[in-house]
Amino acid sequence: MPSHDETFMRAALREARKGLGRTSPNPAVGCVIVRGGKIVSRGWHRAAGRPHAEIEALRKLRSARGCEVFITLEPCSTHGRTPPCTEALIAAGVKRVVYGATDPNPAHRGRARALLERAGIRVTEGVLGAECTELNEGWNHWIVTGMPFVIAKCGMTLDGRIDSPPGRRWLTGEAARRDAMRRRAQVDAILVGAGTVRADNPRLTLRGVRGRQPRRVVWSRSGQLPADCHLLTDEWRERTEVTRGRSLRQVLRNLGRQGVVQVLIEGGGETLGAALDGGLVQRVEIYVAPLITGGRVPAFGGRGVGSNAAAWHLQNPRYTKIGPDLKISARLVSLRKKN
């Protein structure tokens, strides 16, 4: 049986997930307010500059005095686009604050507890902490490093090829493609190599899902693309950036400075390989079709590693069957010992 705190933190997580793909460059956060063991108000952060989850939930109540407040992320304690949430919680007279993840932002980290306890509010932290932290894994990475959280995504055959046989446009099935489209709706930018644009003329748009159209970034040496390609001619052409003569790391760093928190690299094999070679990938999401084609283009090209010991490893991989295909999702880690 889940505990009292876990039950209400799960409700806060459900609220937080409503904000995925909407809040950048802020994290997705959810909140529920509890009185007498029952939820009396809910809130979630809807967009940067909009009220934080705690504030939204507090504003729906005539009074929160004596209530418990469950928040997926440590409440902010400094003035940014909005006033500090710690001040609002203190002013509301709540008796207890429970939060799941500690804010990794050095400006906030750990400050909320001291401020709230000084005001006589009981504080509990770390409830469902792993789930609350994973919810904002991209933002956590960006706020600490300044670099976007990079997800390498591809659909490939069982023998690791991404080029389709003649007469077949897609390798994976419709259900897998819908799942990948939902992921697009959660990121700030989609990046592909210029070779992919020339070969496939992709649109890189959201189809069949609701959400904000991500920026489209083409990594190119020459900066030259076919003038009639979709990325330069469709309704989203103003949200397309074609880079020229910059390393992939430089491109990503520049995106991070612009507030791009998560980048989905969708190919091709050369670009995915370069991202791996550069240690730029934090997560992989690979859709494996039950096909063996012996195609020409590997999913991940590049130089590759020099030994098995240098290989990237999957941390806590998830294997999900989607229609006839298999989705593999995991964080990437290196097991090499650092001197």
N, C-alpha and C positions, 0 to 999 in steps of 0.2 A: 504494500500500500504506500503510495506517495505521501510524504509528510505534508503538514499544513503549508509550510513555506514552498515546497516543490509544486504543490497544486496551483498556487496562485502565481508562481513564477512561470509555469507553463502557460497560464492565461496571458501573462505579459509577453511571453515569446510569440504567442499567436498574434498579438497586436503589433509587435515589432516587425514581423514578417510582411505585414501589409506595406511597409515602407521600402522593401528591397527594390533597388533600381530607381528610387524616387528622391533619395535624400542627399546624394553626393553634392559637395564634398563632406557632408556630415554622415554620421553613422545612422543605421536604422535602430530605433529604440522604441520599446513598448512599456506601458505602465498600467497597472490596475490598482485601485484604491479599495480597501476592504474595511468593512465595519461589521462587527459581530459575526465574523466568519463568512460574510457574503460580499461579493463584489458589488460596489455601489457606483463605480465610475471606471471608465477605460479611456486610454489615450495612446496615440502613436505619433511619431514625428513624421510629418507629411512632406517637408521639403526644407532645404536650407533657407534660413530666414524666417520660417514659420515657427510657431511655439513648439518647444520641446514636449516630449510625451507627458512628462509630469505636469507641465503647465496646462496642457490640453485636458488632462484628466481632472485637475484641480478646478478648472473653470466650469466644468459641468456640474459641480457640487455647490450647494449653498454654503455648506460648511464641511471641512474635512477634519475638524478638531477631534482628537482622540482616535483617528483612523490609522491603519497600517497602509504603507505604500510599497508596492513591489515594482521594481524597475529593472530592466535587463542590463543597464549600464550605469555605473556610478554617476550620480547627478553632477552636472558641471558646477564649478565653484568660482568661475571668473566671468567677467562681462565680455561677451563677444557680440554677435549680431543680436543676441537676446540677453536679458539679465540673468544672473546666476540662479540656477534651479534650487540650490541649497537655501538661498534667501527666501524663496517662495515657499518651500517646505516648512521652514522655521516659522514664517509668518502665518502659515495655515494652521499651526498648532497640532501637527500630526504627532502621534506618540511613538511610531516606529517606522524605520525605513529599511527595506531589504533590497539589495541589488546583487545582480549575478556576476557581471564582469567588472573588473577594475579598469578605469579609463587609462589607456596607455599613453595618452597625451601628457607630456611632462608638465604642462601648465596646470593640469587638473589632478594627476595621479595621486590617489590616496588622501587628498585634501578634504574631500566631502565628509569622511567619517569624523575627523577631528572637529570640523565646524558644527556638524549636527549633534554630536555628543556634548559639545560645549553648551549647546542650547537645550540640553536635557532630553534629546531624542535618542531612543535606543536604535542601534544600527547592527544589522547582520549582513555580511558580504559573502560572496562565493556560492550562493545557492544556484545550482545548475550552471556553475561557472563555465564549464567546458562548452556547453551548448550556447550560452550567451556570448562567449568569446568567439566561437566559430561563426556565429551569425554575421559578425563584422570582420572576418579575417582579412578582407581586402583593405578596409579602412585602417585596421590596426597596423598593417604593414606600411601603408602610405604615411600615416601620421608619424611613425617612428623613423622611417628611412627617407621619405620624400619621393620614393620611387613608386610607380603604380604596381599593384598586385597583378601579376601576369598569369593568365590561364591559357595553357596551350590546348587547343581543341582540334580534333580532326575525326573524320569518318574513314575507316580503313578496312581492308580485307584481312582475313585471318593471317595471311603472310605479309602483312604490314605495308601494303601498297595503297596509295590514295588516288591513282589515276583510274578512271572508269574504262572498262572495255568498250570497243566501238558499239554504238547503238544503245548504250546504257548511260543515262545521265547521273543517276544516284547509285551509290554503293549500299547505303543504309535504307531502312524502310521509313514509311511515313511517320510512325510513332516516334522513332528516334529523332527524326528531323523536327518534329513538334517540340520535343524535349530540348533540343539544341536551341530552338527559337526562344524558348522561355529563358534560357541562359543569356541570350543576347539582350533581352529586355532588362537584365540586372546589371549590365556593365556600362561604363562610360564611353568606351571606344572599342571598335573592332579594327584589328590591324592585319593586313595581308601584304605579301610581297608583290612587286610589279609583275613578276612572271605569272602569278595567279590571275591578275587582272587581264593580261594579254591572252592567256590560254582559256580562261573560263568566263570572262566578262561578268563577274558576280555583281549582285545588287547590294548585298550586306544590309538589308533592311529588315524591319520587323514585319512578319506576316502571320496572321492568325492569332496574334497575342496583343494584349494592350500594354502600352508602356511608352517610354521616351526613346525616340530614335537615337542610338549611340552615334558618336562621331565616327567617321570612317577614315582610316589612316593607311596610306600606301607607302611602304618602305621601298624606295627606289634609288638606284645609283645615279641614273641619268635624269630622273624627273620627267621622263617622256612616257606618256601613255597614249593609246589610241584616242583620238579626239572625240569619237562617238561612243566611247564606253559608258556604261550606265552610271558609274560613279561621278562622271563629269557632266552628265546631261540630265539626270533625273531631278525630281523635286527636292532632293536632299543634297544637291551638289555643293551648296554653301557649307555643309557640314563635312566636306571631304577635304583632307589635307594630303598632298603628295610631297614627300620629303625628297631631298636630293643630296647625295654625297655625304650622308651622316651615318655613323654607326648605329646599330640598333639600340645600344645602350644610350647614346646621345638622344635618340628620338624619344625613348621612354622617359629619360630624365626630364626632357623638355615638357612632355605631357604631364608629368608629375607636378612640375612647377605651375602648370595651368589648372591644377585642381582635378586632373583626371586620376581617379582612385583605382579603377579596375580596367584592365585591357584584356580583351579576348583575342588571341592570335589564332587565326583560322587557316593559315597556310601561306604558301605551299610548303613543301618539304624542305626547301632551302632555308626559308625564313624560320620555320620551326626548329630546324637543326642549329641555325645561328643563335637562336634564343637559348637553346640548351647549352651550346658551347660556351656562351657568355654567362651562364649561371643566372639567367634572367627570369626563369620560370618558377613560379611558386606552386602551381597546381596544374595537373593534367586532367582533361576530360576527353576520353577516347571512346568512340563508338565503333565496335568491331562487328562487321557484317559476316555472316556465315558463308564466306566466299574465299576461294583461292584462285587468284588470277595470274600471278607471276608478272605483274605489271612493271613498268619502268621506274616509277617514281616512289621512293620510300617515304613513309610518313614523316620521319625525322632524318634529314640529311646531315650536312655539316661535317666537321672533322671527326666527331665521335670521341669516345674516351680511349685512353691508352691502355687500360687494364680493367678487369672485372672489379677490382677494388675501387676504381674511380667512377664506377657507374652510379647513376642516380637511382635512388630507391623510393618505392611507394610507401608512404606513411599512412597507416590505417585506411587501406584501400576499400572502396565500396564497389561491389559488383551488382549491377542491376540489369535484369533482363527486360528489354523494352521491345515488344513485338518479337521478331526473329533475331534481333541484335542484342549485343551485350555492351553495356556502358560501364567503363572503368573510371572512377573518379578518386583522386588521391592527392595529398600534398607530396611534393618532391623534396627529398632530403639527401644530403651527402653523408656517407658514413666514414669518409676519410678523416683521419686524425690530423688535427691542426697542431703545428709545432709552436 
